[in-house]
Amino acid sequence: MKLSLDACEVLDAIDRKGSFAAAAATLYRVPSTITYTVQKLEEDLGIIVYRREGRRAILTPAGKVLLEQGRELLKAAQNIVEVAKQVDRGWESRITIAIDTIYDINELYEVVAEFYKLNTEVEVNIIEEVLGGSWDAIIENRADLVIGAPFPDVNTQGVKFEEIKCADWQFVVGKSHPLLKYKLPLSEEDIKPYHSIVIRDSSKKLPPMTHRIFEKQTVMRVATLEQKITAQVKGLGVGFLPTHRIINQLEVGDLIPLPINKDAPVTPLFLGWRTNNKGKATRWFINKLRKSL
């Protein structure tokens, strides 16, 4: 069974131009060559592509399928050529950026908007990771770049990283939480009876990193920071949240910060990438993020 791109191109030209003769002129061929291509296609596939109605050639249902799917093949072939040219110029066909769940994706979207103005045709793939999962994504080649990751408490040989910003944390509860009635500052004994909302480390191979929880406190685990914020707004539990991600909730009073006798430290956030990655897109994002952050 044979279906060539040339045959797909011929079917496309016949349909667009309305006749074999017009298709031949468009493709700079003689009409007999177009006729031979169609006959050979029918012979190879064992189907009828065109049926004759007087002087007109009408596509059969099978022919319509070949035309429609053949156009998809032509588009795919053209994309392959463009990607190959792009890679030859030093641009990756795709860049995967892992953002730690603590990082505000809106900041990245602004950078992506600037990147799209370059018209590189590079596909941008964004994934969300948590704690050690951010470094796991780089080390295991699931991502080209990581943004907002914690300090890498792992072997980072072959990986370069640099601090881009710091996050401060606040212990917060929902606006109707029982802890609001306690004497301040809260002690660990005050907090222990209430569930701690914890984000699961997304690492697949590296050891999971620890969370800010109190000893013997029951835990509810969620997948992302957004889920943790929502859970605490609903009063399902308590915990520390980064100030820059809960500004709106603090302003409207959905989350209430409470002083405790065990403050969370300010934590640095890092940008990381593999040192052997020389792709232009990766380098562009690194330089842009350095400037913007």
N, C-alpha and C positions, 0 to 999 in steps of 0.2 A: 504494500500500500504506500503510494507516494503522493505527497502534496508539497509542492515547492512554493517558495515565496514568489517566484516569477508567475506561477499560475494564479496565485492570489492577487497579484498586481494586475494581471490581465482581466480577471473577473471584475475587479474594482473599476478599472478603466471602462470596460463595456457598460457597466451599470451607470457610471457617472456621465458618460458621453452618449449613451443611448443606442449604439450600434457597434458592430465589429469594425467597420471601416473607420469610424471616428476614434475608436480606441486605438487602432493601429496608428493613426496620425498622431495621437497624443503620445504614444510610446515610441514613435519614430521607427515603426516597423511596417512591413507590407501586410495587407489584410490576410493573406494566406497563412502567415506565421501565427496570427491570432487564432484563426480557425484550427490550425494544427495543434496549438497549445490546449485549446478546449477539448478537442477530440482525444488527445493523448491523456488528458486529465480524466475524462470519462472512462477511457480504456483502463487506466491504471487503478481507478477506484471502483470500477464495475457499477457505475451509476449513470443516470442521464442528468446532465447539468442544464441543458437547454432543450426545449422542444420547439419545433417549427410550427408556426401559425401563419400560412401564406409566406410572405417575405420577411416576417418578423421572427426573431428568436426570443422565446419567453423562458425565464428561469423556472425550473421545476422547484417544488418544495425543498428537495435535497440541495438543489443549486443555491437556493436562498440561504440555507444553513452554511454552505461553503463560503458564500459571499460575506455573510455577517461575521463568521468566525475567522475567516481569512483576513478580514480587515483588522481584527484584534491581533492576529499574528504579525501583520505588517507594522502595527503600532508598537508591538513588543520588540520587534526586530530593530525598529528605529530607536527605541529607548536603549537597547543594548549598545548600539553604535554610539549614541550620545554619552552614555555612561563610560564607555571605553575611552572616548575622547577626553572626557572630564578627568578620568583617572590619569590619563597620559599627561594632562596639564598640572597634576599634583593635587587635585581636589578629590576627596573621598566620594564614593557614590552615596554613602550614608554616614551620619554621625549619630551616635547614641549618647545621650547625656543623662546621667543619673543624678537626680536631686534628692538630697536627704529630706525626709518629711518635714524637718524643721524649717526648711528654706521656703521662702515665699515665691511661688512659681510665677507670679505676676512680674517680678523683677526679671526673670529669664525670658518671659514673653516679649518684653521690651527689647531685649538683646536679639532675640530671634527675628523680630520685625526689622531690625537694622541689617541682619544677615540676609534676609530675603531680598533686600534692595540690591545685593550683589548679583542676583540672577545666576547663581551657580548651578542650579538644579540639584544640589545636594539634598538628600532626604534627611530631615531632622526627626530623630526618634527620642522621645523623652520618657524616662521611667522613674518611678518613685521608690526609694529605698529607705531603710531605717537603721541608724547606728552602724554596726559592723557590716551590714548589707551594702552600704555605700562603697566601702573599700573592697568588699567581696566582688562587687560588680566590676571594679577596675582590674583587680588581680586575676579574676577568672575570665577576663575579656568579654564581659557582658556589656560593658560601657567603655567609651573612649574618654569620657570626662566625668568627674563627679563634683558636685557643688553643694556646699553646706555641710560637709561631713564632719564628724567629731575628730579629735586627735586620733590618728591611726595607731591603736594599741596592738599592732600586728607587724609582721615582717614586710616592709615596704620596699624591698630591693627591686629596682627597676621601675619604681613609681616615684614621681616628684610631687610634692605638695607644698602649699603655702597658705598662710592664714589670710582670710579675706574680710572677716568681720567677727564681732563677738555677739553673743546672745545672753541677755540677763533673764532670769527666771523668777516667776512669782508663784507663791502657793495660793491657789484660788479655789473658790467653791461656787456653786450655783446660788442664785439670789434667795432661795428658800431653804438652804441647807441648815441642818440643826447646829452646825459648828458656829454659825453666826451669833448664837446666843451664849457662847462660851466666853470666859474671861480671857483677855488677850495679854501677852502673846500666847498662842497655843503651845502646848507641850506635846511631846511624842505620845504620851498616854492619852491625851485628848483625841488625837488623830487616828490612832490604831484601830478603834472599833469600826471605822468607815473604810469602804473599799478604795483601794488605790487604782486609778485608771492608768494602765501602762501600755505603751506601744511595743508590739513584738519586734524584736530585732529580725530583719529580713535576710540576714546572712544565710547562705546555703551551705557553705563549707567552713568559714571562719568561726571561731568561738563567739557566741553572742556576748554583746557588751551589757554591762549592768545598768539598771535604771535607778531613778531617785525614789526609792520606797523606804518605808520604815520597817524595822524588824518585826516579824510576826503579823504584818498587816495583810489582810486578804486582798487579792488582786483580780481585776477584770482586765483582760488583754484585748487590745484592738489593733487594727492594721496600720492606721495612719494618724497623723497629728489632727487632721480634721475630725476624725472619729472620736479622738480623745477630747477635743474641745466640745463637741456636741454632747458627749456623755457627761461631762462635768457641768455643762449648762443645764442639762436635764436632772442634775442632782444624783446621778447614779454612782458617783464617787468623787474623790478629791485627788489633788496632785499638783505638781509644778507644771507651769506652761510658760513658753517663751513670750516675753512682753510684746515683741514686734508682731506676733501672730494673733494676739487677742485684743488689739487696740479697740476695735469696734465693740466687742463684747464688754470690755471695761467701761467704755463711754456710755453705753445704754444700760448698764447695770445688770446684764445677764450673768456676768462673772464678778465676784467680789474678792479682792485680794485680802488675805489675812496674815498678819505678822505671826511668825512662829519662832521658836527658840533654836531652829536649825535651818538657817538660810542656805539656799542653793548658790553655789559660786557662779560667777560669770564664766561662760564657756566659749572658747574660740571655735570658729567654724572654718573649714578648709576647702580649698580648691585642689583637686588632684588629677593626675593623668600619667599614662605610661611614658617613660622617657624615650622609648623607641617609636613613638607615634609622631611621624613627621607630616601628617596630612595638613593641608592648608586650612581646612575647615576647623579642625581641632585647634590649630595655632591661632586662628582668627578669634575663636570663642575665648581662648585663654587670655589673649591680649585685651579683648573687649571687656571681659569680666573684671580683669585687673583694674581697668580704668573706671568702670561703672560702680564697682563695689568698694 
